[in-house]
Amino acid sequence: QVQLVESGGGVVQAGGSLRLSCAASGRTFSSLPMGWFRQAPGKEREFVAAINWSGASTYYADSVKGRFTISRVNAQNMVYLQMSSLKPEDTAVYFCAAKYGVLRSTTGGSEYNYWGQGTQVTVSS
């Protein structure tokens, strides 16, 4: 069993930065691929970024590529999402997720096994 708790959300002006954190519990964390997803009001959940168990492989949605960076510190059971050059369209609830098995560039949200409760990010124009 893995429990995930996100933090770091808030209100920021367009062009600003935020760093989201995801604290994971469970002894298997270091072997699990991790992902960040987001859901804006009235929209479906969408993939943002993912990282494999070692951190050697990362994947990003085209909409955030070059602006967001996903990272992890296995010794601390932590995953981060550094968000820069934020835009109003980045406003959403951001969720951290964990999955068993291999991470691929095509891995979708339905393949993730554990989810956090989410943290709100609001970007004002």
Secondary structure, DSSP 8 states (H G I E B T S, - for coil): --EEEEE--EEEETT--EEEEEEEESTTGGGS-EEEEEE-TTS--EEEEEE-TTSS-EEE-TTTTTTEEEEEEGGGTEEEEEE-S--GGG-EEEEEEE-SS---TT--GGG--EE---EEEEEE-
